[in-house]
Amino acid sequence: MPLDLKHSYFSFLTASPSYINKNAPEKDSNLRSIPFENPKPILRIVEPQGQLQVHMANFGGSFPVVLSEALRSAGLGSEVLIAQLLKGGVDQGPSKGIQLCGRLHWIRPDLPCYLGNEQSIADHLSSQFIQAKQAVQAIWQICQQNLLKENIHKLVLDEVGLAIKLGFVQETDLIETLEQRPRAIDVILTGPFIPKEVVAMADQVTELRCSK
């Protein structure tokens, strides 16, 4: 390689950066880097999910447990309706319910006695049966209205299975009401003879048995 070309070659390799970028455009002082930001999570409102609970027992052992839970819910601010469909004899009826904890409404049919004895009202054509059915239906209709209109947070139907067995409430009517209920409301069914179709719909099933 000729001496002058060799000198120029090594001069280029050892040139300073200022020499190489001599004609480069100046950096714009107004340009700034954009900081990286993590995207904010999207908040989604989760609707409350009510449960259909079944408490079965061949004796009067399931209702006290459910009643204590209903009282607790009312004390915490929930609107609770308890309907004992077959318990008469306390001079109540639809317009004479009991208020507990300010938010728990307890109703019973306007009847002089308890309707759980199958033999006493076996004749569906008797005036006694017709009067009993009208009284039970009045309570059942209040439960339906409050449930479907979403006026309550929890509904307790005591002995609804026995009411169906005795002919006071239609099984199809109960199933249709449960299917149409708002999903945010808890419904608790207690007592014996809960229909199998209703048990299959339940989110939770509890069965109490005598140990002796």
C-alpha positions as CSV (number, residue, x, y, z in Angstrom):
1,M,0.0,0.0,0.0
2,P,1.4,3.5,-0.9
3,L,2.5,5.5,2.0
4,D,0.0,8.4,1.5
5,L,-3.0,6.0,1.3
6,K,-1.7,4.1,4.3
7,H,-1.5,7.3,6.3
8,S,-5.1,8.3,5.3
9,Y,-6.5,4.8,6.2
10,F,-5.0,4.9,9.7
11,S,-6.1,8.5,10.2
12,F,-9.7,7.5,9.4
13,L,-9.6,4.5,11.9
14,T,-8.2,6.7,14.7
15,A,-10.5,9.7,14.0
16,S,-12.4,11.0,17.0
17,P,-16.3,10.7,17.1
18,S,-16.5,14.5,16.7
19,Y,-14.7,14.2,13.5
20,I,-16.9,11.4,12.2
21,N,-20.2,13.1,13.2
22,K,-19.0,16.5,12.3
23,N,-21.8,17.1,9.8
24,A,-24.5,15.2,11.7
25,P,-27.7,17.2,12.6
26,E,-28.0,18.4,16.2
27,K,-30.3,16.5,18.6
28,D,-33.6,18.3,19.2
29,S,-33.7,19.2,22.9
30,N,-37.6,19.2,22.9
31,L,-37.8,15.4,22.3
32,R,-38.4,13.4,25.4
33,S,-38.8,9.7,26.0
34,I,-42.3,8.5,26.9
35,P,-42.3,6.7,30.2
36,F,-43.8,3.2,30.2
37,E,-47.0,2.9,32.2
38,N,-48.7,-0.3,33.2
39,P,-52.4,-0.4,32.0
40,K,-54.8,0.1,34.8
41,P,-56.9,-3.0,35.5
42,I,-60.5,-2.9,34.4
43,L,-62.9,-3.0,37.3
44,R,-65.9,-5.2,36.8
45,I,-68.9,-5.2,39.2
46,V,-69.8,-8.7,40.3
47,E,-73.5,-9.1,41.0
48,P,-74.3,-11.0,44.2
49,Q,-75.3,-14.6,43.7
50,G,-78.1,-15.9,45.9
51,Q,-78.5,-19.6,46.8
52,L,-81.3,-22.1,46.8
53,Q,-80.9,-24.1,50.0
54,V,-82.9,-27.1,51.1
55,H,-83.0,-28.2,54.7
56,M,-84.9,-31.5,55.0
57,A,-85.9,-33.3,58.2
58,N,-88.7,-35.6,59.2
59,F,-88.9,-33.9,62.5
60,G,-89.0,-30.2,63.7
61,G,-85.3,-29.8,63.7
62,S,-84.4,-27.8,60.6
63,F,-86.4,-24.6,61.2
64,P,-84.6,-23.4,64.4
65,V,-81.2,-23.5,62.6
66,V,-82.6,-21.6,59.6
67,L,-84.3,-19.1,61.9
68,S,-81.1,-18.2,63.7
69,E,-79.4,-17.6,60.3
70,A,-82.3,-15.5,59.2
71,L,-82.1,-13.4,62.4
72,R,-78.4,-12.9,61.8
73,S,-79.0,-11.8,58.2
74,A,-81.6,-9.3,59.3
75,G,-79.3,-8.0,62.0
76,L,-76.7,-7.3,59.4
77,G,-79.1,-5.3,57.3
78,S,-80.8,-7.8,54.9
79,E,-84.5,-7.8,54.3
80,V,-85.8,-11.2,55.3
81,L,-89.2,-12.8,54.9
82,I,-90.1,-16.0,56.8
83,A,-93.3,-17.8,56.0
84,Q,-94.5,-20.8,58.0
85,L,-97.1,-22.1,55.6
86,L,-98.8,-24.6,58.0
87,K,-98.5,-23.0,61.4
88,G,-101.8,-21.5,62.5
89,G,-103.3,-20.9,65.9
90,V,-101.5,-17.6,66.7
91,D,-104.0,-15.1,65.3
92,Q,-101.8,-13.9,62.5
93,G,-102.6,-13.9,58.8
94,P,-101.1,-11.8,56.0
95,S,-101.8,-8.4,57.7
96,K,-100.6,-9.4,61.2
97,G,-97.0,-10.5,60.7
98,I,-94.3,-10.1,63.3
99,Q,-91.3,-7.7,62.8
100,L,-88.0,-8.8,64.3
101,C,-84.6,-6.9,64.2
102,G,-86.3,-4.2,62.1
103,R,-85.9,-6.1,58.9
104,L,-87.3,-9.6,59.4
105,H,-91.0,-10.1,58.6
106,W,-92.5,-13.4,59.9
107,I,-96.0,-14.4,58.7
108,R,-98.3,-17.4,59.3
109,P,-101.8,-18.3,57.9
110,D,-104.9,-17.0,59.5
111,L,-106.0,-20.4,60.9
112,P,-107.0,-21.7,64.3
113,C,-104.6,-24.7,64.3
114,Y,-101.6,-26.4,62.8
115,L,-102.3,-28.0,59.4
116,G,-99.6,-30.8,59.5
117,N,-102.1,-33.5,60.4
118,E,-102.9,-35.2,57.1
119,Q,-106.0,-37.0,58.5
120,S,-107.8,-33.9,59.7
121,I,-108.0,-32.4,56.2
122,A,-108.0,-35.4,54.0
123,D,-111.3,-34.4,52.3
124,H,-110.4,-31.8,49.7
125,L,-114.1,-31.0,49.2
126,S,-114.7,-30.1,52.8
127,S,-115.2,-26.5,53.9
128,Q,-112.3,-27.0,56.4
129,F,-109.9,-27.8,53.6
130,I,-111.1,-25.0,51.3
131,Q,-110.7,-22.5,54.1
132,A,-107.2,-23.8,55.0
133,K,-106.1,-23.7,51.3
134,Q,-107.2,-20.1,51.0
135,A,-105.3,-19.1,54.1
136,V,-102.1,-20.9,52.9
137,Q,-102.4,-19.5,49.4
138,A,-102.7,-15.9,50.9
139,I,-99.3,-16.4,52.5
140,W,-97.8,-18.1,49.5
141,Q,-98.9,-15.2,47.2
142,I,-97.1,-12.7,49.5
143,C,-94.0,-14.8,49.2
144,Q,-94.2,-14.9,45.4
145,Q,-94.8,-11.2,45.1
146,N,-91.9,-10.2,47.4
147,L,-89.6,-12.7,45.7
148,L,-90.3,-11.9,42.1
149,K,-90.4,-8.1,42.7
150,E,-87.0,-8.4,44.5
151,N,-88.3,-6.7,47.7
152,I,-86.3,-9.0,49.9
153,H,-82.8,-10.5,50.2
154,K,-83.8,-13.8,51.8
155,L,-86.9,-15.9,51.8
156,V,-87.6,-18.8,54.1
157,L,-90.4,-21.2,53.3
158,D,-91.1,-23.5,56.1
159,E,-92.8,-26.9,55.4
160,V,-93.5,-26.0,51.8
161,G,-93.0,-29.7,50.8
162,L,-95.7,-30.8,53.2
163,A,-97.9,-28.0,52.0
164,I,-97.5,-29.4,48.5
165,K,-98.2,-33.0,49.7
166,L,-101.4,-31.8,51.4
167,G,-102.6,-30.0,48.3
168,F,-102.3,-26.4,49.5
169,V,-99.6,-25.4,47.1
170,Q,-98.9,-26.7,43.6
171,E,-95.5,-28.2,42.9
172,T,-95.4,-26.7,39.4
173,D,-96.1,-23.3,40.9
174,L,-93.2,-23.6,43.3
175,I,-90.8,-24.7,40.6
176,E,-91.8,-21.9,38.2
177,T,-91.4,-19.3,40.9
178,L,-87.9,-20.6,41.8
179,E,-86.9,-20.6,38.2
180,Q,-88.1,-17.0,37.7
181,R,-86.6,-15.7,41.0
182,P,-83.9,-13.0,40.9
183,R,-80.6,-14.7,41.3
184,A,-79.4,-12.3,44.0
185,I,-82.0,-13.6,46.5
186,D,-81.4,-16.5,48.9
187,V,-84.3,-18.9,49.2
188,I,-84.4,-21.5,51.9
189,L,-86.9,-24.4,52.0
190,T,-87.3,-26.4,55.2
191,G,-89.2,-29.5,56.3
192,P,-90.1,-32.9,54.9
193,F,-91.4,-34.0,51.5
194,I,-89.4,-31.5,49.4
195,P,-90.0,-32.6,45.8
196,K,-87.1,-34.3,44.0
197,E,-87.2,-31.8,41.2
198,V,-86.7,-28.9,43.7
199,V,-83.9,-30.8,45.5
200,A,-82.2,-31.2,42.1
201,M,-82.3,-27.4,41.6
202,A,-80.8,-26.6,45.0
203,D,-77.3,-25.2,45.4
204,Q,-77.1,-26.7,48.9
205,V,-79.0,-29.6,50.5
206,T,-78.9,-30.4,54.2
207,E,-80.7,-33.5,55.6
208,L,-81.1,-33.9,59.3
209,R,-81.6,-37.4,60.7
210,C,-82.3,-38.8,64.2
211,S,-79.2,-40.6,65.5
212,K,-81.3,-42.9,67.7
